[in-house]
Amino acid sequence: MNGYETTAAIRAEEALGARCRMPIIALTAHSMKGDCERCLAAGMDAFVTKPSRASELFEAIECTCSATLQ
């Protein structure tokens, strides 16, 4: 499975009555125009490109988890 297929499977399981939404952050070396939008449209919550700084990844995790808990 690739990231898009995995995200679709997770979101399908959640639609069946999951207790909470699992945060999904795309971490990819493929950073072409439209990739971020494609990931978000597929159900991912955030998008980080490689190489990345730890601070960028931590910020994505913090923002995604904060939004998930609300």
PQR file of N, CA, C, O and H, with PARSE charges and radii, in Angstrom:
ATOM      1  N   MET A   1       0.838  -1.182   0.000 -0.4000 1.5000
ATOM      2  CA  MET A   1       0.000   0.000   0.000 -0.0000 2.0000
ATOM      3  C   MET A   1       0.881   1.241   0.000  0.5500 1.7000
ATOM      4  O   MET A   1       1.920   1.287   0.658 -0.5500 1.4000
ATOM      5  N   ASN A   2       0.445   2.241  -0.748 -0.4000 1.5000
ATOM      6  CA  ASN A   2       1.137   3.516  -0.657 -0.0000 2.0000
ATOM      7  C   ASN A   2       0.413   4.394   0.374  0.5500 1.7000
ATOM      8  O   ASN A   2      -0.568   3.961   0.979 -0.5500 1.4000
ATOM      9  H   ASN A   2      -0.399   2.204  -1.282  0.4000 1.0000
ATOM     10  N   GLY A   3       0.883   5.586   0.566 -0.4000 1.5000
ATOM     11  CA  GLY A   3       0.294   6.468   1.573 -0.0000 2.0000
ATOM     12  C   GLY A   3      -1.152   6.826   1.300  0.5500 1.7000
ATOM     13  O   GLY A   3      -1.954   6.948   2.226 -0.5500 1.4000
ATOM     14  H   GLY A   3       1.680   5.937   0.074  0.4000 1.0000
ATOM     15  N   TYR A   4      -1.488   6.995   0.026 -0.4000 1.5000
ATOM     16  CA  TYR A   4      -2.871   7.330  -0.328 -0.0000 2.0000
ATOM     17  C   TYR A   4      -3.816   6.159  -0.032  0.5500 1.7000
ATOM     18  O   TYR A   4      -4.908   6.351   0.501 -0.5500 1.4000
ATOM     19  H   TYR A   4      -0.836   6.896  -0.726  0.4000 1.0000
ATOM     20  N   GLU A   5      -3.383   4.956  -0.383 -0.4000 1.5000
ATOM     21  CA  GLU A   5      -4.194   3.759  -0.126 -0.0000 2.0000
ATOM     22  C   GLU A   5      -4.349   3.512   1.374  0.5500 1.7000
ATOM     23  O   GLU A   5      -5.426   3.148   1.846 -0.5500 1.4000
ATOM     24  H   GLU A   5      -2.495   4.800  -0.816  0.4000 1.0000
ATOM     25  N   THR A   6      -3.268   3.712   2.109 -0.4000 1.5000
ATOM     26  CA  THR A   6      -3.311   3.526   3.552 -0.0000 2.0000
ATOM     27  C   THR A   6      -4.250   4.538   4.208  0.5500 1.7000
ATOM     28  O   THR A   6      -5.034   4.189   5.090 -0.5500 1.4000
ATOM     29  H   THR A   6      -2.393   4.007   1.725  0.4000 1.0000
ATOM     30  N   THR A   7      -4.162   5.790   3.768 -0.4000 1.5000
ATOM     31  CA  THR A   7      -5.044   6.824   4.304 -0.0000 2.0000
ATOM     32  C   THR A   7      -6.497   6.483   4.014  0.5500 1.7000
ATOM     33  O   THR A   7      -7.352   6.617   4.890 -0.5500 1.4000
ATOM     34  H   THR A   7      -3.525   6.074   3.051  0.4000 1.0000
ATOM     35  N   ALA A   8      -6.786   6.044   2.794 -0.4000 1.5000
ATOM     36  CA  ALA A   8      -8.160   5.679   2.430 -0.0000 2.0000
ATOM     37  C   ALA A   8      -8.670   4.537   3.302  0.5500 1.7000
ATOM     38  O   ALA A   8      -9.822   4.554   3.734 -0.5500 1.4000
ATOM     39  H   ALA A   8      -6.091   5.935   2.082  0.4000 1.0000
ATOM     40  N   ALA A   9      -7.821   3.545   3.563 -0.4000 1.5000
ATOM     41  CA  ALA A   9      -8.228   2.409   4.396 -0.0000 2.0000
ATOM     42  C   ALA A   9      -8.495   2.848   5.836  0.5500 1.7000
ATOM     43  O   ALA A   9      -9.468   2.414   6.452 -0.5500 1.4000
ATOM     44  H   ALA A   9      -6.884   3.531   3.212  0.4000 1.0000
ATOM     45  N   ILE A  10      -7.639   3.700   6.360 -0.4000 1.5000
ATOM     46  CA  ILE A  10      -7.829   4.188   7.733 -0.0000 2.0000
ATOM     47  C   ILE A  10      -9.110   5.006   7.828  0.5500 1.7000
ATOM     48  O   ILE A  10      -9.904   4.812   8.748 -0.5500 1.4000
ATOM     49  H   ILE A  10      -6.849   4.053   5.860  0.4000 1.0000
ATOM     50  N   ARG A  11      -9.317   5.921   6.882 -0.4000 1.5000
ATOM     51  CA  ARG A  11     -10.518   6.760   6.918 -0.0000 2.0000
ATOM     52  C   ARG A  11     -11.790   5.927   6.711  0.5500 1.7000
ATOM     53  O   ARG A  11     -12.834   6.255   7.275 -0.5500 1.4000
ATOM     54  H   ARG A  11      -8.672   6.079   6.134  0.4000 1.0000
ATOM     55  N   ALA A  12     -11.719   4.866   5.918 -0.4000 1.5000
ATOM     56  CA  ALA A  12     -12.874   3.982   5.731 -0.0000 2.0000
ATOM     57  C   ALA A  12     -13.218   3.263   7.033  0.5500 1.7000
ATOM     58  O   ALA A  12     -14.393   3.127   7.374 -0.5500 1.4000
ATOM     59  H   ALA A  12     -10.871   4.599   5.459  0.4000 1.0000
ATOM     60  N   GLU A  13     -12.211   2.805   7.754 -0.4000 1.5000
ATOM     61  CA  GLU A  13     -12.443   2.167   9.053 -0.0000 2.0000
ATOM     62  C   GLU A  13     -13.055   3.155  10.038  0.5500 1.7000
ATOM     63  O   GLU A  13     -13.962   2.809  10.794 -0.5500 1.4000
ATOM     64  H   GLU A  13     -11.257   2.915   7.477  0.4000 1.0000
ATOM     65  N   GLU A  14     -12.560   4.371  10.023 -0.4000 1.5000
ATOM     66  CA  GLU A  14     -13.093   5.393  10.917 -0.0000 2.0000
ATOM     67  C   GLU A  14     -14.558   5.690  10.613  0.5500 1.7000
ATOM     68  O   GLU A  14     -15.345   5.960  11.520 -0.5500 1.4000
ATOM     69  H   GLU A  14     -11.823   4.652   9.408  0.4000 1.0000
ATOM     70  N   ALA A  15     -14.915   5.640   9.350 -0.4000 1.5000
ATOM     71  CA  ALA A  15     -16.294   5.908   8.948 -0.0000 2.0000
ATOM     72  C   ALA A  15     -17.257   4.841   9.479  0.5500 1.7000
ATOM     73  O   ALA A  15     -18.461   5.078   9.582 -0.5500 1.4000
ATOM     74  H   ALA A  15     -14.276   5.421   8.612  0.4000 1.0000
ATOM     75  N   LEU A  16     -16.723   3.684   9.810 -0.4000 1.5000
ATOM     76  CA  LEU A  16     -17.547   2.603  10.344 -0.0000 2.0000
ATOM     77  C   LEU A  16     -17.792   2.733  11.842  0.5500 1.7000
ATOM     78  O   LEU A  16     -18.463   1.899  12.449 -0.5500 1.4000
ATOM     79  H   LEU A  16     -15.746   3.491   9.727  0.4000 1.0000
ATOM     80  N   GLY A  17     -17.236   3.795  12.428 -0.4000 1.5000
ATOM     81  CA  GLY A  17     -17.520   4.018  13.843 -0.0000 2.0000
ATOM     82  C   GLY A  17     -16.313   4.063  14.744  0.5500 1.7000
ATOM     83  O   GLY A  17     -16.407   3.692  15.914 -0.5500 1.4000
ATOM     84  H   GLY A  17     -16.691   4.472  11.934  0.4000 1.0000
ATOM     85  N   ALA A  18     -15.201   4.497  14.244 -0.4000 1.5000
ATOM     86  CA  ALA A  18     -14.022   4.614  15.093 -0.0000 2.0000
ATOM     87  C   ALA A  18     -14.272   5.626  16.204  0.5500 1.7000
ATOM     88  O   ALA A  18     -15.027   6.582  16.027 -0.5500 1.4000
ATOM     89  H   ALA A  18     -15.125   4.798  13.293  0.4000 1.0000
ATOM     90  N   ARG A  19     -13.645   5.413  17.325 -0.4000 1.5000
ATOM     91  CA  ARG A  19     -13.835   6.285  18.478 -0.0000 2.0000
ATOM     92  C   ARG A  19     -13.208   7.657  18.272  0.5500 1.7000
ATOM     93  O   ARG A  19     -13.706   8.658  18.786 -0.5500 1.4000
ATOM     94  H   ARG A  19     -13.032   4.636  17.468  0.4000 1.0000
ATOM     95  N   CYS A  20     -12.113   7.699  17.519 -0.4000 1.5000
ATOM     96  CA  CYS A  20     -11.466   8.990  17.277 -0.0000 2.0000
ATOM     97  C   CYS A  20     -10.770   8.962  15.913  0.5500 1.7000
ATOM     98  O   CYS A  20     -10.539   7.899  15.336 -0.5500 1.4000
ATOM     99  H   CYS A  20     -11.708   6.885  17.102  0.4000 1.0000
ATOM    100  N   ARG A  21     -10.447  10.143  15.421 -0.4000 1.5000
ATOM    101  CA  ARG A  21      -9.780  10.278  14.128 -0.0000 2.0000
ATOM    102  C   ARG A  21      -8.271  10.169  14.329  0.5500 1.7000
ATOM    103  O   ARG A  21      -7.695  10.856  15.172 -0.5500 1.4000
ATOM    104  H   ARG A  21     -10.635  11.007  15.889  0.4000 1.0000
ATOM    105  N   MET A  22      -7.642   9.298  13.547 -0.4000 1.5000
ATOM    106  CA  MET A  22      -6.206   9.128  13.618 -0.0000 2.0000
ATOM    107  C   MET A  22      -5.529  10.234  12.809  0.5500 1.7000
ATOM    108  O   MET A  22      -5.857  10.421  11.637 -0.5500 1.4000
ATOM    109  H   MET A  22      -8.110   8.739  12.862  0.4000 1.0000
ATOM    110  N   PRO A  23      -4.597  10.965  13.408 -0.5600 1.5000
ATOM    111  CA  PRO A  23      -3.881  11.978  12.644  0.2800 2.0000
ATOM    112  C   PRO A  23      -2.927  11.317  11.646  0.5500 1.7000
ATOM    113  O   PRO A  23      -2.214  10.374  11.987 -0.5500 1.4000
ATOM    114  N   ILE A  24      -2.924  11.820  10.419 -0.4000 1.5000
ATOM    115  CA  ILE A  24      -2.043  11.292   9.377 -0.0000 2.0000
ATOM    116  C   ILE A  24      -1.259  12.459   8.789  0.5500 1.7000
ATOM    117  O   ILE A  24      -1.835  13.431   8.303 -0.5500 1.4000
ATOM    118  H   ILE A  24      -3.503  12.586  10.142  0.4000 1.0000
ATOM    119  N   ILE A  25       0.067  12.343   8.844 -0.4000 1.5000
ATOM    120  CA  ILE A  25       0.948  13.365   8.300 -0.0000 2.0000
ATOM    121  C   ILE A  25       1.754  12.757   7.161  0.5500 1.7000
ATOM    122  O   ILE A  25       2.458  11.764   7.351 -0.5500 1.4000
ATOM    123  H   ILE A  25       0.535  11.553   9.239  0.4000 1.0000
ATOM    124  N   ALA A  26       1.648  13.354   5.981 -0.4000 1.5000
ATOM    125  CA  ALA A  26       2.440  12.906   4.840 -0.0000 2.0000
ATOM    126  C   ALA A  26       3.864  13.411   5.021  0.5500 1.7000
ATOM    127  O   ALA A  26       4.077  14.600   5.257 -0.5500 1.4000
ATOM    128  H   ALA A  26       1.077  14.160   5.827  0.4000 1.0000
ATOM    129  N   LEU A  27       4.830  12.525   4.912 -0.4000 1.5000
ATOM    130  CA  LEU A  27       6.240  12.884   4.967 -0.0000 2.0000
ATOM    131  C   LEU A  27       6.846  12.345   3.687  0.5500 1.7000
ATOM    132  O   LEU A  27       7.033  11.136   3.547 -0.5500 1.4000
ATOM    133  H   LEU A  27       4.657  11.559   4.720  0.4000 1.0000
ATOM    134  N   THR A  28       7.152  13.224   2.759 -0.4000 1.5000
ATOM    135  CA  THR A  28       7.530  12.776   1.431 -0.0000 2.0000
ATOM    136  C   THR A  28       8.677  13.576   0.833  0.5500 1.7000
ATOM    137  O   THR A  28       8.868  14.748   1.159 -0.5500 1.4000
ATOM    138  H   THR A  28       7.000  14.206   2.873  0.4000 1.0000
ATOM    139  N   ALA A  29       9.427  12.940  -0.032 -0.4000 1.5000
ATOM    140  CA  ALA A  29      10.477  13.623  -0.775 -0.0000 2.0000
ATOM    141  C   ALA A  29       9.911  14.190  -2.069  0.5500 1.7000
ATOM    142  O   ALA A  29      10.555  15.009  -2.725 -0.5500 1.4000
ATOM    143  H   ALA A  29       9.272  11.988  -0.297  0.4000 1.0000
ATOM    144  N   HIS A  30       8.731  13.766  -2.433 -0.4000 1.5000
ATOM    145  CA  HIS A  30       8.090  14.240  -3.655 -0.0000 2.0000
ATOM    146  C   HIS A  30       7.361  15.540  -3.356  0.5500 1.7000
ATOM    147  O   HIS A  30       6.311  15.550  -2.714 -0.5500 1.4000
ATOM    148  H   HIS A  30       8.207  13.101  -1.900  0.4000 1.0000
ATOM    149  N   SER A  31       7.935  16.626  -3.831 -0.4000 1.5000
ATOM    150  CA  SER A  31       7.350  17.922  -3.525 -0.0000 2.0000
ATOM    151  C   SER A  31       7.092  18.702  -4.806  0.5500 1.7000
ATOM    152  O   SER A  31       7.746  19.708  -5.082 -0.5500 1.4000
ATOM    153  H   SER A  31       8.788  16.618  -4.353  0.4000 1.0000
ATOM    154  N   MET A  32       6.156  18.234  -5.557 -0.4000 1.5000
ATOM    155  CA  MET A  32       5.788  18.920  -6.784 -0.0000 2.0000
ATOM    156  C   MET A  32       4.537  19.747  -6.538  0.5500 1.7000
ATOM    157  O   MET A  32       3.810  19.529  -5.568 -0.5500 1.4000
ATOM    158  H   MET A  32       5.625  17.417  -5.333  0.4000 1.0000
ATOM    159  N   LYS A  33       4.300  20.689  -7.419 -0.4000 1.5000
ATOM    160  CA  LYS A  33       3.129  21.543  -7.285 -0.0000 2.0000
ATOM    161  C   LYS A  33       1.865  20.686  -7.208  0.5500 1.7000
ATOM    162  O   LYS A  33       1.653  19.801  -8.037 -0.5500 1.4000
ATOM    163  H   LYS A  33       4.890  20.866  -8.206  0.4000 1.0000
ATOM    164  N   GLY A  34       1.045  20.953  -6.222 -0.4000 1.5000
ATOM    165  CA  GLY A  34      -0.207  20.232  -6.051 -0.0000 2.0000
ATOM    166  C   GLY A  34      -0.132  19.023  -5.143  0.5500 1.7000
ATOM    167  O   GLY A  34      -1.171  18.471  -4.779 -0.5500 1.4000
ATOM    168  H   GLY A  34       1.217  21.672  -5.549  0.4000 1.0000
ATOM    169  N   ASP A  35       1.067  18.592  -4.764 -0.4000 1.5000
ATOM    170  CA  ASP A  35       1.194  17.404  -3.909 -0.0000 2.0000
ATOM    171  C   ASP A  35       0.542  17.607  -2.547  0.5500 1.7000
ATOM    172  O   ASP A  35      -0.152  16.719  -2.052 -0.5500 1.4000
ATOM    173  H   ASP A  35       1.910  19.041  -5.061  0.4000 1.0000
ATOM    174  N   CYS A  36       0.760  18.756  -1.948 -0.4000 1.5000
ATOM    175  CA  CYS A  36       0.170  19.025  -0.633 -0.0000 2.0000
ATOM    176  C   CYS A  36      -1.352  18.964  -0.723  0.5500 1.7000
ATOM    177  O   CYS A  36      -2.002  18.326   0.105 -0.5500 1.4000
ATOM    178  H   CYS A  36       1.324  19.477  -2.351  0.4000 1.0000
ATOM    179  N   GLU A  37      -1.909  19.618  -1.713 -0.4000 1.5000
ATOM    180  CA  GLU A  37      -3.361  19.630  -1.893 -0.0000 2.0000
ATOM    181  C   GLU A  37      -3.899  18.227  -2.138  0.5500 1.7000
ATOM    182  O   GLU A  37      -4.971  17.874  -1.646 -0.5500 1.4000
ATOM    183  H   GLU A  37      -1.381  20.137  -2.386  0.4000 1.0000
ATOM    184  N   ARG A  38      -3.155  17.427  -2.901 -0.4000 1.5000
ATOM    185  CA  ARG A  38      -3.583  16.047  -3.189 -0.0000 2.0000
ATOM    186  C   ARG A  38      -3.607  15.213  -1.905  0.5500 1.7000
ATOM    187  O   ARG A  38      -4.530  14.430  -1.686 -0.5500 1.4000
ATOM    188  H   ARG A  38      -2.284  17.714  -3.301  0.4000 1.0000
ATOM    189  N   CYS A  39      -2.594  15.385  -1.064 -0.4000 1.5000
ATOM    190  CA  CYS A  39      -2.543  14.650   0.208 -0.0000 2.0000
ATOM    191  C   CYS A  39      -3.695  15.055   1.118  0.5500 1.7000
ATOM    192  O   CYS A  39      -4.352  14.200   1.713 -0.5500 1.4000
ATOM    193  H   CYS A  39      -1.843  16.022  -1.242  0.4000 1.0000
ATOM    194  N   LEU A  40      -3.939  16.350   1.224 -0.4000 1.5000
ATOM    195  CA  LEU A  40      -5.024  16.824   2.083 -0.0000 2.0000
ATOM    196  C   LEU A  40      -6.376  16.356   1.555  0.5500 1.7000
ATOM    197  O   LEU A  40      -7.251  15.984   2.337 -0.5500 1.4000
ATOM    198  H   LEU A  40      -3.405  17.044   0.741  0.4000 1.0000
ATOM    199  N   ALA A  41      -6.551  16.372   0.238 -0.4000 1.5000
ATOM    200  CA  ALA A  41      -7.800  15.902  -0.364 -0.0000 2.0000
ATOM    201  C   ALA A  41      -8.003  14.402  -0.142  0.5500 1.7000
ATOM    202  O   ALA A  41      -9.138  13.926  -0.111 -0.5500 1.4000
ATOM    203  H   ALA A  41      -5.840  16.674  -0.397  0.4000 1.0000
ATOM    204  N   ALA A  42      -6.912  13.664   0.011 -0.4000 1.5000
ATOM    205  CA  ALA A  42      -6.987  12.219   0.240 -0.0000 2.0000
ATOM    206  C   ALA A  42      -7.312  11.877   1.692  0.5500 1.7000
ATOM    207  O   ALA A  42      -7.527  10.711   2.026 -0.5500 1.4000
ATOM    208  H   ALA A  42      -5.990  14.051  -0.014  0.4000 1.0000
ATOM    209  N   GLY A  43      -7.349  12.907   2.566 -0.4000 1.5000
ATOM    210  CA  GLY A  43      -7.705  12.659   3.953 -0.0000 2.0000
ATOM    211  C   GLY A  43      -6.553  12.788   4.931  0.5500 1.7000
ATOM    212  O   GLY A  43      -6.725  12.560   6.128 -0.5500 1.4000
ATOM    213  H   GLY A  43      -7.175  13.854   2.295  0.4000 1.0000
ATOM    214  N   MET A  44      -5.376  13.153   4.430 -0.4000 1.5000
ATOM    215  CA  MET A  44      -4.250  13.379   5.335 -0.0000 2.0000
ATOM    216  C   MET A  44      -4.449  14.727   6.015  0.5500 1.7000
ATOM    217  O   MET A  44      -5.148  15.598   5.498 -0.5500 1.4000
ATOM    218  H   MET A  44      -5.236  13.339   3.458  0.4000 1.0000
ATOM    219  N   ASP A  45      -3.836  14.888   7.164 -0.4000 1.5000
ATOM    220  CA  ASP A  45      -4.037  16.102   7.956 -0.0000 2.0000
ATOM    221  C   ASP A  45      -2.947  17.144   7.770  0.5500 1.7000
ATOM    222  O   ASP A  45      -3.182  18.330   7.999 -0.5500 1.4000
ATOM    223  H   ASP A  45      -3.268  14.181   7.585  0.4000 1.0000
ATOM    224  N   ALA A  46      -1.770  16.724   7.363 -0.4000 1.5000
ATOM    225  CA  ALA A  46      -0.657  17.655   7.191 -0.0000 2.0000
ATOM    226  C   ALA A  46       0.313  17.075   6.171  0.5500 1.7000
ATOM    227  O   ALA A  46       0.227  15.905   5.797 -0.5500 1.4000
ATOM    228  H   ALA A  46      -1.579  15.760   7.177  0.4000 1.0000
ATOM    229  N   PHE A  47       1.231  17.916   5.733 -0.4000 1.5000
ATOM    230  CA  PHE A  47       2.173  17.560   4.672 -0.0000 2.0000
ATOM    231  C   PHE A  47       3.529  18.164   5.011  0.5500 1.7000
ATOM    232  O   PHE A  47       3.638  19.375   5.202 -0.5500 1.4000
ATOM    233  H   PHE A  47       1.301  18.867   6.036  0.4000 1.0000
ATOM    234  N   VAL A  48       4.566  17.327   5.086 -0.4000 1.5000
ATOM    235  CA  VAL A  48       5.927  17.782   5.360 -0.0000 2.0000
ATOM    236  C   VAL A  48       6.830  17.164   4.304  0.5500 1.7000
ATOM    237  O   VAL A  48       6.738  15.971   4.017 -0.5500 1.4000
ATOM    238  H   VAL A  48       4.478  16.343   4.930  0.4000 1.0000
ATOM    239  N   THR A  49       7.712  17.991   3.722 -0.4000 1.5000
ATOM    240  CA  THR A  49       8.617  17.476   2.700 -0.0000 2.0000
ATOM    241  C   THR A  49       9.994  17.175   3.289  0.5500 1.7000
ATOM    242  O   THR A  49      10.428  17.792   4.261 -0.5500 1.4000
ATOM    243  H   THR A  49       7.787  18.960   3.956  0.4000 1.0000
ATOM    244  N   LYS A  50      10.660  16.209   2.670 -0.4000 1.5000
ATOM    245  CA  LYS A  50      12.024  15.860   3.058 -0.0000 2.0000
ATOM    246  C   LYS A  50      12.973  16.522   2.071  0.5500 1.7000
ATOM    247  O   LYS A  50      12.597  16.684   0.910 -0.5500 1.4000
ATOM    248  H   LYS A  50      10.307  15.707   1.880  0.4000 1.0000
ATOM    249  N   PRO A  51      14.150  16.903   2.454 -0.5600 1.5000
ATOM    250  CA  PRO A  51      14.607  16.851   3.841  0.2800 2.0000
ATOM    251  C   PRO A  51      13.862  17.888   4.670  0.5500 1.7000
ATOM    252  O   PRO A  51      13.556  18.984   4.201 -0.5500 1.4000
ATOM    253  N   SER A  52      13.585  17.522   5.888 -0.4000 1.5000
ATOM    254  CA  SER A  52      12.849  18.437   6.764 -0.0000 2.0000
ATOM    255  C   SER A  52      13.652  18.675   8.029  0.5500 1.7000
ATOM    256  O   SER A  52      14.519  17.887   8.406 -0.5500 1.4000
ATOM    257  H   SER A  52      13.834  16.632   6.269  0.4000 1.0000
ATOM    258  N   ARG A  53      13.340  19.760   8.652 -0.4000 1.5000
ATOM    259  CA  ARG A  53      13.927  20.045   9.961 -0.0000 2.0000
ATOM    260  C   ARG A  53      13.025  19.421  11.009  0.5500 1.7000
ATOM    261  O   ARG A  53      11.814  19.304  10.819 -0.5500 1.4000
ATOM    262  H   ARG A  53      12.635  20.400   8.345  0.4000 1.0000
ATOM    263  N   ALA A  54      13.624  19.028  12.105 -0.4000 1.5000
ATOM    264  CA  ALA A  54      12.849  18.427  13.189 -0.0000 2.0000
ATOM    265  C   ALA A  54      11.751  19.377  13.634  0.5500 1.7000
ATOM    266  O   ALA A  54      10.643  18.944  13.952 -0.5500 1.4000
ATOM    267  H   ALA A  54      14.608  19.124  12.260  0.4000 1.0000
ATOM    268  N   SER A  55      12.051  20.666  13.657 -0.4000 1.5000
ATOM    269  CA  SER A  55      11.050  21.637  14.105 -0.0000 2.0000
ATOM    270  C   SER A  55       9.824  21.643  13.192  0.5500 1.7000
ATOM    271  O   SER A  55       8.705  21.834  13.668 -0.5500 1.4000
ATOM    272  H   SER A  55      12.951  21.018  13.399  0.4000 1.0000
ATOM    273  N   GLU A  56      10.018  21.439  11.891 -0.4000 1.5000
ATOM    274  CA  GLU A  56       8.885  21.386  10.954 -0.0000 2.0000
ATOM    275  C   GLU A  56       8.003  20.181  11.229  0.5500 1.7000
ATOM    276  O   GLU A  56       6.777  20.284  11.230 -0.5500 1.4000
ATOM    277  H   GLU A  56      10.927  21.284  11.504  0.4000 1.0000
ATOM    278  N   LEU A  57       8.634  19.040  11.461 -0.4000 1.5000
ATOM    279  CA  LEU A  57       7.874  17.825  11.744 -0.0000 2.0000
ATOM    280  C   LEU A  57       7.157  17.939  13.088  0.5500 1.7000
ATOM    281  O   LEU A  57       5.985  17.579  13.197 -0.5500 1.4000
ATOM    282  H   LEU A  57       9.630  18.956  11.460  0.4000 1.0000
ATOM    283  N   PHE A  58       7.843  18.432  14.099 -0.4000 1.5000
ATOM    284  CA  PHE A  58       7.215  18.591  15.416 -0.0000 2.0000
ATOM    285  C   PHE A  58       6.046  19.563  15.368  0.5500 1.7000
ATOM    286  O   PHE A  58       5.036  19.356  16.039 -0.5500 1.4000
ATOM    287  H   PHE A  58       8.796  18.724  14.011  0.4000 1.0000
ATOM    288  N   GLU A  59       6.179  20.623  14.576 -0.4000 1.5000
ATOM    289  CA  GLU A  59       5.089  21.580  14.440 -0.0000 2.0000
ATOM    290  C   GLU A  59       3.877  20.930  13.765  0.5500 1.7000
ATOM    291  O   GLU A  59       2.740  21.153  14.181 -0.5500 1.4000
ATOM    292  H   GLU A  59       7.000  20.792  14.030  0.4000 1.0000
ATOM    293  N   ALA A  60       4.120  20.132  12.732 -0.4000 1.5000
ATOM    294  CA  ALA A  60       3.020  19.436  12.065 -0.0000 2.0000
ATOM    295  C   ALA A  60       2.332  18.467  13.019  0.5500 1.7000
ATOM    296  O   ALA A  60       1.105  18.365  13.034 -0.5500 1.4000
ATOM    297  H   ALA A  60       5.044  19.951  12.395  0.4000 1.0000
ATOM    298  N   ILE A  61       3.124  17.760  13.810 -0.4000 1.5000
ATOM    299  CA  ILE A  61       2.551  16.821  14.788 -0.0000 2.0000
ATOM    300  C   ILE A  61       1.717  17.577  15.820  0.5500 1.7000
ATOM    301  O   ILE A  61       0.592  17.183  16.124 -0.5500 1.4000
ATOM    302  H   ILE A  61       4.120  17.843  13.798  0.4000 1.0000
ATOM    303  N   GLU A  62       2.267  18.653  16.350 -0.4000 1.5000
ATOM    304  CA  GLU A  62       1.557  19.420  17.368 -0.0000 2.0000
ATOM    305  C   GLU A  62       0.251  19.997  16.819  0.5500 1.7000
ATOM    306  O   GLU A  62      -0.793  19.890  17.461 -0.5500 1.4000
ATOM    307  H   GLU A  62       3.182  18.974  16.103  0.4000 1.0000
ATOM    308  N   CYS A  63       0.306  20.599  15.649 -0.4000 1.5000
ATOM    309  CA  CYS A  63      -0.891  21.194  15.063 -0.0000 2.0000
ATOM    310  C   CYS A  63      -1.941  20.138  14.741  0.5500 1.7000
ATOM    311  O   CYS A  63      -3.129  20.334  14.995 -0.5500 1.4000
ATOM    312  H   CYS A  63       1.155  20.686  15.127  0.4000 1.0000
ATOM    313  N   THR A  64      -1.501  19.033  14.189 -0.4000 1.5000
ATOM    314  CA  THR A  64      -2.424  17.965  13.805 -0.0000 2.0000
ATOM    315  C   THR A  64      -3.073  17.335  15.037  0.5500 1.7000
ATOM    316  O   THR A  64      -4.285  17.119  15.063 -0.5500 1.4000
ATOM    317  H   THR A  64      -0.535  18.874  13.982  0.4000 1.0000
ATOM    318  N   CYS A  65      -2.281  17.047  16.034 -0.4000 1.5000
ATOM    319  CA  CYS A  65      -2.835  16.429  17.243 -0.0000 2.0000
ATOM    320  C   CYS A  65      -3.728  17.394  17.996  0.5500 1.7000
ATOM    321  O   CYS A  65      -4.748  16.980  18.548 -0.5500 1.4000
ATOM    322  H   CYS A  65      -1.296  17.223  16.012  0.4000 1.0000
ATOM    323  N   SER A  66      -3.375  18.661  18.034 -0.4000 1.5000
ATOM    324  CA  SER A  66      -4.224  19.659  18.699 -0.0000 2.0000
ATOM    325  C   SER A  66      -5.567  19.757  18.017  0.5500 1.7000
ATOM    326  O   SER A  66      -6.600  19.825  18.682 -0.5500 1.4000
ATOM    327  H   SER A  66      -2.547  18.997  17.586  0.4000 1.0000
ATOM    328  N   ALA A  67      -5.567  19.766  16.699 -0.4000 1.5000
ATOM    329  CA  ALA A  67      -6.822  19.866  15.946 -0.0000 2.0000
ATOM    330  C   ALA A  67      -7.654  18.606  16.112  0.5500 1.7000
ATOM    331  O   ALA A  67      -8.882  18.682  16.156 -0.5500 1.4000
ATOM    332  H   ALA A  67      -4.727  19.711  16.158  0.4000 1.0000
ATOM    333  N   THR A  68      -7.012  17.448  16.207 -0.4000 1.5000
ATOM    334  CA  THR A  68      -7.711  16.174  16.357 -0.0000 2.0000
ATOM    335  C   THR A  68      -8.409  16.085  17.711  0.5500 1.7000
ATOM    336  O   THR A  68      -9.493  15.511  17.819 -0.5500 1.4000
ATOM    337  H   THR A  68      -6.014  17.386  16.171  0.4000 1.0000
ATOM    338  N   LEU A  69      -7.792  16.648  18.730 -0.4000 1.5000
ATOM    339  CA  LEU A  69      -8.351  16.573  20.076 -0.0000 2.0000
ATOM    340  C   LEU A  69      -9.517  17.523  20.304  0.5500 1.7000
ATOM    341  O   LEU A  69     -10.274  17.356  21.261 -0.5500 1.4000
ATOM    342  H   LEU A  69      -6.912  17.114  18.642  0.4000 1.0000
ATOM    343  N   GLN A  70      -9.667  18.506  19.444 -0.4000 1.5000
ATOM    344  CA  GLN A  70     -10.742  19.487  19.652 -0.0000 2.0000
ATOM    345  C   GLN A  70     -12.048  19.011  19.101  0.5500 1.7000
ATOM    346  O   GLN A  70     -13.051  19.718  19.195 -0.5500 1.4000
ATOM    347  H   GLN A  70      -9.053  18.641  18.667  0.4000 1.0000
TER
END
